[in-house]
Amino acid sequence: MNAISASNLCKVYQNGRKALTNLSIEVQEGEIFSLLGPNGAGKSTLINILTTFLQPTSGKILIMGKDLYAEQKSIRSLISCVAQNVSIDNHLSLRENMLFQGRLYKLDKPTANKRMDALITAFDLREYEKNKVTAYSGGIKRRLDIAMSMMSYPKILFLDEPTVGMDIESRQAMWDVVKKIKSDFGTTILLTTHYLEEADMLSDTVCIMQDGHELVQDTPQNLRQHTGQKVIRIDLDSSENCQDIVKLISDLQFVKGIRQEQNTLYANTQNPMQDFRILNQMLMDKQTRYFSIGVLTPSLDDVFLSLTQNKGGR
Ligand SMILES: Nc1ncnc2c1ncn2[C@@H]1O[C@H](COP(=O)(O)OP(=O)(O)OP(=O)(O)O)[C@@H](O)[C@H]1O
């Protein structure tokens, strides 16, 4: 069963601004699904609709197989949403914050205590229990905020930009937490992000959005194939050497294009996996000074740029 199935969603705000246009997504149970897109792509609008804060202008949404509007109340008990603004109470301790959340979800005391302990361990929060919440770093506050949202053991957790503004160390700690939520609790996670690296590291599926519609929806591995073409990269010892090699290989029939960045050459060829052996042999025969040669798979950045540049005006 899909955890979320949304089809042909449209959202036009009262001022006439179209935020979503025929957007459809399928999120499988237990997966991490990232919505990736530039500012104004419609990510927050979509999260607000899926978490029942906003009504779409048209379209159909099923959450865990239930119609979102016919069964709104029961669906709210299945989901949890962590917004960008941290919602912890600075006057309460870490445990009090979590237990307070448990009371909101009407958990009995033994259940609340059991879940709190499991979450404190899973989220690596034990060492912070004694400290005042006001003394926590932004990253730890955000981790606690997510732990609090997990007190209901939701089927689906929505995370709006979980690592925005964090330093690299806190971001990596947050990635570990997100992966743990999936592996230890089996929760389906839908998150929004601006960071390609984050979508790449975490996601089973990425949906790249622009101007309210999806450009593509696939696994990070398959998305890399979208640019179609692998390239051969050759690292040389000097730019003069590069120019000589450009002259040498640009006449080869199988080389379709060549680009130089400082001492590195990128060659587009018909069949990079085979052609790089021929180039390698040629460079050795000519006794060229080069450090390395290899075939590069396009990064998610390349995919994102090629999609948003090529199809932006759809
Ligand atoms: N309440 C509103 N009224 C009118 N227009 C809105 C409203 N909220 C958002 N919009 C517009 O809808 C479009 C999508 O906005 P949204 O906030 O969903 O995008 P986003 O991808 O979340 O962007 P960001 O990454 O900057 O948060 C934008 O053009 C935005 O200006």
PDBQT file of the ligand as one rigid body, heavy atoms in Angstrom, charges set to zero:
ROOT
HETATM    1  N1  LIG A 401      -0.689  32.145   1.631  1.00  0.00    +0.000 N 
HETATM    2  C1  LIG A 401      -0.297  32.394   0.380  1.00  0.00    +0.000 A 
HETATM    3  N2  LIG A 401      -0.963  33.254  -0.401  1.00  0.00    +0.000 NA
HETATM    4  C2  LIG A 401      -0.576  33.487  -1.666  1.00  0.00    +0.000 A 
HETATM    5  N3  LIG A 401       0.475  32.905  -2.270  1.00  0.00    +0.000 NA
HETATM    6  C3  LIG A 401       1.196  32.045  -1.543  1.00  0.00    +0.000 A 
HETATM    7  C4  LIG A 401       0.864  31.735  -0.181  1.00  0.00    +0.000 A 
HETATM    8  N4  LIG A 401       1.767  30.833   0.293  1.00  0.00    +0.000 NA
HETATM    9  C5  LIG A 401       2.629  30.587  -0.729  1.00  0.00    +0.000 A 
HETATM   10  N5  LIG A 401       2.280  31.320  -1.816  1.00  0.00    +0.000 N 
HETATM   11  C6  LIG A 401       2.952  31.295  -3.124  1.00  0.00    +0.000 C 
HETATM   12  O1  LIG A 401       2.839  29.983  -3.645  1.00  0.00    +0.000 OA
HETATM   13  C7  LIG A 401       4.052  29.591  -4.304  1.00  0.00    +0.000 C 
HETATM   14  C8  LIG A 401       4.602  28.321  -3.652  1.00  0.00    +0.000 C 
HETATM   15  O2  LIG A 401       5.037  28.672  -2.331  1.00  0.00    +0.000 OA
HETATM   16  P1  LIG A 401       5.584  27.597  -1.279  1.00  0.00    +0.000 P 
HETATM   17  O3  LIG A 401       5.858  28.322  -0.003  1.00  0.00    +0.000 OA
HETATM   18  O4  LIG A 401       4.663  26.435  -1.238  1.00  0.00    +0.000 OA
HETATM   19  O5  LIG A 401       6.950  27.162  -1.976  1.00  0.00    +0.000 OA
HETATM   20  P2  LIG A 401       8.218  26.421  -1.325  1.00  0.00    +0.000 P 
HETATM   21  O6  LIG A 401       8.729  25.488  -2.360  1.00  0.00    +0.000 OA
HETATM   22  O7  LIG A 401       7.850  25.866  -0.009  1.00  0.00    +0.000 OA
HETATM   23  O8  LIG A 401       9.239  27.603  -1.148  1.00  0.00    +0.000 OA
HETATM   24  P3  LIG A 401      10.324  27.805   0.048  1.00  0.00    +0.000 P 
HETATM   25  O9  LIG A 401      11.365  26.782  -0.198  1.00  0.00    +0.000 OA
HETATM   26  O10 LIG A 401      10.807  29.208  -0.195  1.00  0.00    +0.000 OA
HETATM   27  O11 LIG A 401       9.603  27.638   1.342  1.00  0.00    +0.000 OA
HETATM   28  C9  LIG A 401       4.998  30.779  -4.197  1.00  0.00    +0.000 C 
HETATM   29  O12 LIG A 401       4.889  31.528  -5.386  1.00  0.00    +0.000 OA
HETATM   30  C10 LIG A 401       4.454  31.566  -3.024  1.00  0.00    +0.000 C 
HETATM   31  O13 LIG A 401       4.717  32.944  -3.191  1.00  0.00    +0.000 OA
ENDROOT
TORSDOF 0
